[in-house]
Amino acid sequence: MVNYLPILIFIIVGGLLGIVAQGIGHVFGPKRPSVAKNSAYECGFPALGNARKPFDVRFYVVAILFIIFDLETAFLVPWAVAFRRLGWFGMGAMGAFLGLLVVGFVYEWKKGALEWK
């Protein structure tokens, strides 16, 4: 357990430093409220209605597709680093992985999930 003491000290000091810095900013920071500062910020425009209005499902589909294809990149980097050691098995496994992603992408494309009508 003694080996973990520096890590524990580092976590405690970092946490305290973050709390103290925010406290100093809160205590000594300027407080000049105005109508503009207290209003809801929505892309630089005034609020356009109720914030509880449901979003179109296409926003969520595009977000999920972005996450899926972003994760693809996260898997490609370690594969590329270890490419020579993996050999043909690694090449086939990554080919199958990319093939599945391409099939999913084509499916979403054909269903019209990427079009804003």
C-alpha positions as CSV (number, residue, x, y, z in Angstrom):
1,M,0.0,0.0,0.0
2,V,3.0,2.3,0.6
3,N,3.6,2.3,-3.2
4,Y,0.2,3.9,-3.8
5,L,0.8,6.8,-1.3
6,P,2.2,9.2,-3.9
7,I,-0.8,8.6,-6.1
8,L,-3.2,9.3,-3.2
9,I,-1.3,12.5,-2.3
10,F,-1.4,13.6,-6.0
11,I,-5.2,13.0,-6.2
12,I,-5.8,14.9,-2.9
13,V,-3.6,17.8,-3.8
14,G,-5.2,18.0,-7.3
15,G,-8.7,17.9,-5.9
16,L,-7.9,20.6,-3.3
17,L,-6.2,22.8,-5.8
18,G,-9.3,22.6,-8.1
19,I,-11.7,23.4,-5.2
20,V,-9.5,26.3,-3.9
21,A,-9.1,27.8,-7.4
22,Q,-12.9,27.8,-7.9
23,G,-13.5,29.2,-4.4
24,I,-11.0,32.1,-5.0
25,G,-12.7,32.9,-8.3
26,H,-16.1,32.8,-6.7
27,V,-15.1,35.1,-3.8
28,F,-13.0,37.6,-5.6
29,G,-14.5,37.5,-9.1
30,P,-16.6,40.4,-10.4
31,K,-20.3,40.1,-10.0
32,R,-22.1,42.5,-12.4
33,P,-25.3,40.7,-13.5
34,S,-27.3,42.1,-16.4
35,V,-30.3,41.0,-18.4
36,A,-28.0,39.7,-21.2
37,K,-25.9,37.7,-18.8
38,N,-28.9,36.2,-17.0
39,S,-30.7,35.2,-20.2
40,A,-30.6,31.7,-21.7
41,Y,-27.9,31.4,-24.4
42,E,-28.9,29.6,-27.5
43,C,-26.3,30.0,-30.3
44,G,-26.3,33.8,-30.1
45,F,-30.0,34.1,-30.7
46,P,-32.8,34.8,-28.3
47,A,-34.6,31.7,-27.1
48,L,-37.1,30.5,-29.6
49,G,-39.7,28.8,-27.4
50,N,-40.0,26.0,-24.9
51,A,-36.8,24.2,-24.1
52,R,-38.8,21.0,-23.5
53,K,-39.8,20.7,-27.1
54,P,-38.8,17.3,-28.5
55,F,-36.0,17.2,-31.0
56,D,-36.3,15.5,-34.4
57,V,-35.0,11.9,-34.2
58,R,-32.6,12.7,-37.0
59,F,-30.4,14.7,-34.6
60,Y,-30.0,11.5,-32.5
61,V,-29.4,9.3,-35.5
62,V,-26.6,11.6,-36.8
63,A,-25.1,11.7,-33.3
64,I,-25.1,7.9,-33.0
65,L,-23.6,7.5,-36.4
66,F,-20.9,10.0,-35.5
67,I,-20.0,8.1,-32.4
68,I,-19.9,4.8,-34.3
69,F,-17.6,6.1,-37.0
70,D,-15.5,7.9,-34.4
71,L,-15.0,4.7,-32.5
72,E,-13.9,3.1,-35.8
73,T,-11.0,5.5,-35.9
74,A,-10.1,4.6,-32.2
75,F,-9.8,1.0,-33.2
76,L,-7.8,1.7,-36.4
77,V,-4.9,3.4,-34.6
78,P,-3.8,0.5,-32.4
79,W,-4.4,-1.9,-35.2
80,A,-2.1,0.1,-37.5
81,V,0.6,0.2,-34.8
82,A,0.5,-3.6,-34.3
83,F,-0.1,-4.4,-38.0
84,R,3.1,-6.3,-38.7
85,R,2.7,-8.5,-35.6
86,L,-0.9,-9.4,-36.3
87,G,-0.2,-10.7,-39.8
88,W,-3.0,-12.0,-42.1
89,F,-5.3,-12.8,-39.2
90,G,-5.2,-9.2,-38.1
91,M,-5.8,-8.0,-41.6
92,G,-8.8,-10.3,-42.0
93,A,-10.3,-9.3,-38.6
94,M,-10.0,-5.6,-39.4
95,G,-11.4,-6.2,-42.9
96,A,-14.4,-7.9,-41.3
97,F,-14.8,-5.0,-38.8
98,L,-14.6,-2.4,-41.6
99,G,-16.9,-4.4,-43.7
100,L,-19.6,-4.5,-41.0
101,L,-19.2,-0.7,-40.6
102,V,-19.6,-0.2,-44.3
103,V,-22.7,-2.4,-44.4
104,G,-24.2,-0.3,-41.5
105,F,-23.3,2.9,-43.3
106,V,-24.8,1.9,-46.6
107,Y,-28.0,0.7,-44.7
108,E,-28.3,4.1,-43.0
109,W,-27.6,5.9,-46.3
110,K,-30.3,3.9,-48.1
111,K,-32.8,4.5,-45.3
112,G,-32.3,8.2,-45.7
113,A,-31.0,8.8,-42.2
114,L,-28.3,11.2,-43.5
115,E,-30.6,13.4,-45.5
116,W,-32.3,16.5,-44.1
117,K,-35.6,16.9,-46.0
